[in-house]
Amino acid sequence: MCGDRLTLFLKLDKGRIADVGFQGHGCAISTSSASMMTEAVKGKTVAEAESLSGSFRRLVTRQGPAPGKAEVGKLLAFGGVGEFPARVKCATLCWHTLDAALRGKDQPVSTE
């Protein structure tokens, strides 16, 4: 079981992510993914953030067509995570949390 934990702070303004941040602890993959996620989604619409989340998960799980740099930008650096299935949960925890927050869910999210 993954011991990574994070709390996501999300401020929406007229359907756009006005501000986003996180607090937490975890492995390097988990915290770097969360950090890069906050940079990537800030200023995006909810629909754009949801699309990016799906693209990121495809990138690291290797399920479906692999997104390119035009689709995921710097997040492409996580492409190698798919070679280590145990680390996919680390990389996607913040993205699952983002998806839940965008849907208005306030309960804890798990990758288990």
Secondary structure as the mmCIF struct_conf table of DSSP 4:
data_model
#
loop_
_struct_conf.conf_type_id
_struct_conf.id
_struct_conf.beg_label_comp_id
_struct_conf.beg_label_asym_id
_struct_conf.beg_label_seq_id
_struct_conf.end_label_comp_id
_struct_conf.end_label_asym_id
_struct_conf.end_label_seq_id
STRN STRN1 ARG A 5 ASP A 13
TURN_TY1_P TURN_TY1_P1 LYS A 14 GLY A 15
STRN STRN2 ARG A 16 HIS A 25
HELX_RH_AL_P HELX_RH_AL_P1 ALA A 28 VAL A 41
TURN_TY1_P TURN_TY1_P2 LYS A 42 GLY A 43
STRN STRN3 THR A 45 THR A 45
HELX_RH_AL_P HELX_RH_AL_P2 VAL A 46 THR A 61
TURN_TY1_P TURN_TY1_P3 ARG A 62 ARG A 62
BEND BEND1 GLY A 64 PRO A 65
HELX_LH_PP_P HELX_LH_PP_P1 ALA A 66 PRO A 67
HELX_RH_AL_P HELX_RH_AL_P3 LYS A 69 VAL A 72
HELX_RH_3T_P HELX_RH_3T_P1 GLY A 73 GLU A 83
HELX_RH_AL_P HELX_RH_AL_P4 PRO A 85 LEU A 102
TURN_TY1_P TURN_TY1_P4 ARG A 103 GLY A 104
BEND BEND2 GLN A 107 GLN A 107
#
